[in-house]
Amino acid sequence: MKTISRVLSPLLIACLVLGSLPVAAAPAPASGLISTQEALAQDRVSADRERIQEVLSRQDVQDQLVAQGVNPAEVEARVAALSDAEVRQMADQLEQLPAGASVVGVLFAVFVILLVTDILGLTNAFPFTR
């Protein structure tokens, strides 16, 4: 057993040393590590770009762009050229815009809520529900 360990020990040591040389000789990355906040910011920017592209690819938006005399391909090129800050600002503005919500939409929502509560007997707003 001692003779086997005398032969194998230097062989194993040499294999471990030679196996770790390529890792030690590899060049270090130039940019270093990125923080979690930077990674999340990049994910958010890419998600915002996708959302903007999704809104611009809708047919009703395309029709309005053509009606205004704007080429949709030019719009896509300009969106692709936006900086990260501009993309974030545009996505924030998209979220603040009402998505088809208007006075009619609000009135319809109030009507449906009152209708459901009237059917359940919680209110007495509509006489036709009885």
Backbone hydrogen bonds in HBPLUS format (Angstrom, degrees):
<---DONOR---> <-ACCEPTOR-->    atom                        ^
c    i                          cat <-CA-CA->   ^        H-A-AA   ^      H-
h    n   atom  resd res      DA  || num        DHA   H-A  angle D-A-AA Bond
n    s   type  num  typ     dist DA aas  dist angle  dist       angle   num
A0005-SER N   A0001-MET O   3.04 MM   4  6.32 158.9  2.08 148.4 153.9     1
A0006-ARG N   A0002-LYS O   2.94 MM   4  6.09 150.2  2.03 143.4 151.5     2
A0007-VAL N   A0003-THR O   3.18 MM   4  6.30 145.5  2.30 136.8 144.7     3
A0008-LEU N   A0004-ILE O   2.86 MM   4  5.98 163.3  1.88 152.5 157.8     4
A0009-SER N   A0005-SER O   2.94 MM   4  5.60 158.4  1.99 139.6 145.0     5
A0012-LEU N   A0008-LEU O   2.79 MM   4  5.95 160.0  1.83 159.7 164.2     6
A0013-ILE N   A0009-SER O   2.97 MM   4  6.14 161.4  2.00 155.3 160.7     7
A0014-ALA N   A0010-PRO O   2.97 MM   4  6.07 158.9  2.01 143.2 148.8     8
A0015-CYS N   A0011-LEU O   3.01 MM   4  6.25 153.2  2.08 143.7 151.1     9
A0016-LEU N   A0012-LEU O   2.98 MM   4  6.19 160.6  2.02 150.6 155.1    10
A0017-VAL N   A0013-ILE O   3.01 MM   4  6.19 161.8  2.05 151.1 156.0    11
A0018-LEU N   A0014-ALA O   2.95 MM   4  6.03 168.1  1.97 149.4 153.2    12
A0019-GLY N   A0015-CYS O   2.83 MM   4  5.81 144.5  1.96 140.5 150.9    13
A0020-SER N   A0016-LEU O   3.15 MM   4  6.24 135.4  2.36 137.7 146.9    14
A0024-ALA N   A0020-SER O   3.15 MM   4  6.38 158.5  2.20 151.5 157.6    15
A0025-ALA N   A0021-LEU O   2.86 MM   4  5.96 147.9  1.96 155.1 164.6    16
A0039-ALA N   A0035-SER O   3.12 MM   4  6.43 158.1  2.17 147.1 152.9    17
A0040-LEU N   A0036-THR O   2.88 MM   4  6.12 161.3  1.92 153.1 158.2    18
A0041-ALA N   A0037-GLN O   2.84 MM   4  5.96 151.5  1.92 143.1 151.6    19
A0042-GLN N   A0038-GLU O   2.98 MM   4  6.18 154.1  2.04 145.0 151.3    20
A0043-ASP N   A0039-ALA O   3.02 MM   4  6.29 152.7  2.09 143.4 151.1    21
A0044-ARG N   A0040-LEU O   2.85 MM   4  6.08 155.0  1.92 147.4 154.3    22
A0045-VAL N   A0041-ALA O   2.90 MM   4  6.10 157.9  1.94 147.7 153.6    23
A0046-SER N   A0042-GLN O   2.99 MM   4  6.19 161.2  2.03 146.2 151.2    24
A0047-ALA N   A0043-ASP O   2.91 MM   4  6.11 152.1  1.99 144.2 152.4    25
A0048-ASP N   A0044-ARG O   2.79 MM   4  6.00 152.4  1.86 147.8 155.9    26
A0049-ARG N   A0045-VAL O   2.88 MM   4  6.13 155.6  1.94 148.2 154.8    27
A0050-GLU N   A0046-SER O   3.02 MM   4  6.23 157.3  2.07 143.2 149.0    28
A0051-ARG N   A0047-ALA O   2.94 MM   4  6.17 151.1  2.02 143.7 151.7    29
A0052-ILE N   A0048-ASP O   2.94 MM   4  6.19 159.3  1.98 151.3 156.3    30
A0053-GLN N   A0049-ARG O   2.92 MM   4  6.15 163.4  1.95 150.5 155.2    31
A0054-GLU N   A0050-GLU O   2.84 MM   4  6.00 146.5  1.95 141.1 151.0    32
A0055-VAL N   A0051-ARG O   2.95 MM   4  6.23 155.9  2.01 148.8 154.3    33
A0056-LEU N   A0052-ILE O   2.94 MM   4  6.16 162.8  1.97 152.0 157.0    34
A0057-SER N   A0053-GLN O   2.93 MM   4  6.00 129.0  2.19 138.0 150.4    35
A0058-ARG N   A0055-VAL O   3.32 MM   3  5.61 160.4  2.36 106.2 112.0    36
A0062-GLN N   A0058-ARG O   2.99 MM   4  6.25 157.6  2.04 149.9 156.9    37
A0063-ASP N   A0059-GLN O   2.89 MM   4  6.12 155.6  1.95 149.5 155.7    38
A0064-GLN N   A0060-ASP O   3.09 MM   4  6.30 153.7  2.16 139.3 145.9    39
A0065-LEU N   A0061-VAL O   2.92 MM   4  6.18 155.4  1.98 150.5 157.4    40
A0066-VAL N   A0062-GLN O   3.02 MM   4  6.27 161.6  2.05 150.7 155.0    41
A0067-ALA N   A0063-ASP O   2.88 MM   4  6.08 153.0  1.96 143.9 152.2    42
A0068-GLN N   A0064-GLN O   2.95 MM   4  6.15 138.8  2.12 141.6 151.7    43
A0068-GLN N   A0065-LEU O   3.19 MM   3  5.13 126.9  2.49  92.1 105.6    44
A0070-VAL N   A0065-LEU O   2.84 MM   5  5.17 165.6  1.86 153.7 149.9    45
A0069-GLY N   A0066-VAL O   3.00 MM   3  4.97 152.8  2.08 100.4 109.0    46
A0074-GLU N   A0071-ASN O   3.03 MM   3  5.31 124.8  2.35 105.2 119.0    47
A0075-VAL N   A0071-ASN O   3.17 MM   4  6.56 148.3  2.27 148.7 158.1    48
A0076-GLU N   A0072-PRO O   3.05 MM   4  6.34 158.6  2.09 148.2 152.9    49
A0077-ALA N   A0073-ALA O   3.06 MM   4  6.31 152.5  2.14 142.1 149.5    50
A0078-ARG N   A0074-GLU O   2.96 MM   4  6.20 153.0  2.03 144.1 151.4    51
A0079-VAL N   A0075-VAL O   2.89 MM   4  6.15 154.3  1.96 151.5 158.7    52
A0080-ALA N   A0076-GLU O   3.00 MM   4  6.17 153.8  2.07 143.1 150.1    53
A0081-ALA N   A0077-ALA O   3.14 MM   4  6.34 131.3  2.39 134.5 146.7    54
A0081-ALA N   A0078-ARG O   3.15 MM   3  5.01 130.9  2.40  90.8 104.0    55
A0082-LEU N   A0079-VAL O   3.22 MM   3  5.28 163.0  2.25 104.5 109.7    56
A0087-VAL N   A0083-SER O   2.95 MM   4  6.21 151.3  2.03 150.0 158.3    57
A0088-ARG N   A0084-ASP O   3.00 MM   4  6.27 161.5  2.03 150.2 154.5    58
A0089-GLN N   A0085-ALA O   2.98 MM   4  6.19 159.6  2.02 146.5 152.2    59
A0090-MET N   A0086-GLU O   2.91 MM   4  6.06 160.8  1.95 146.6 151.8    60
A0091-ALA N   A0087-VAL O   2.92 MM   4  6.08 160.0  1.96 151.5 157.0    61
A0092-ASP N   A0088-ARG O   2.94 MM   4  6.13 152.6  2.02 146.2 153.7    62
A0093-GLN N   A0089-GLN O   3.00 MM   4  6.26 151.5  2.09 144.9 152.6    63
A0094-LEU N   A0090-MET O   2.93 MM   4  6.22 145.3  2.05 142.8 152.7    64
A0095-GLU N   A0091-ALA O   3.06 MM   4  6.34 147.1  2.17 142.6 150.6    65
A0096-GLN N   A0092-ASP O   3.16 MM   4  6.41 136.9  2.35 138.8 149.9    66
A0097-LEU N   A0093-GLN O   3.20 MM   4  6.40 130.4  2.46 139.7 151.0    67
A0106-VAL N   A0102-SER O   2.99 MM   4  6.28 159.2  2.03 152.4 157.6    68
A0107-LEU N   A0103-VAL O   2.89 MM   4  6.06 162.4  1.92 149.6 154.8    69
A0108-PHE N   A0104-VAL O   2.88 MM   4  6.05 155.6  1.94 147.6 154.4    70
A0109-ALA N   A0105-GLY O   2.99 MM   4  6.19 154.9  2.06 143.4 150.1    71
A0110-VAL N   A0106-VAL O   2.96 MM   4  6.23 159.3  2.00 151.6 156.9    72
A0111-PHE N   A0107-LEU O   2.90 MM   4  6.09 157.1  1.95 146.8 153.5    73
A0112-VAL N   A0108-PHE O   2.94 MM   4  6.20 160.6  1.98 151.0 155.3    74
A0113-ILE N   A0109-ALA O   2.99 MM   4  6.20 160.3  2.03 149.2 154.7    75
A0114-LEU N   A0110-VAL O   2.89 MM   4  6.10 166.7  1.91 153.6 157.3    76
A0115-LEU N   A0111-PHE O   2.84 MM   4  5.98 153.3  1.91 147.3 155.6    77
A0116-VAL N   A0112-VAL O   2.95 MM   4  6.13 162.3  1.98 149.8 153.6    78
A0117-THR N   A0113-ILE O   2.99 MM   4  6.21 166.9  2.01 152.2 156.0    79
A0118-ASP N   A0114-LEU O   2.84 MM   4  5.89 144.0  1.97 141.1 151.4    80
A0119-ILE N   A0115-LEU O   2.91 MM   4  6.12 153.0  1.98 146.9 153.7    81
A0120-LEU N   A0116-VAL O   3.00 MM   4  6.23 151.9  2.08 146.0 153.7    82
A0122-LEU N   A0117-THR O   2.82 MM   5  5.21 145.0  1.94 168.6 164.2    83
A0121-GLY N   A0118-ASP O   3.10 MM   3  4.97 148.2  2.20  95.0 104.7    84
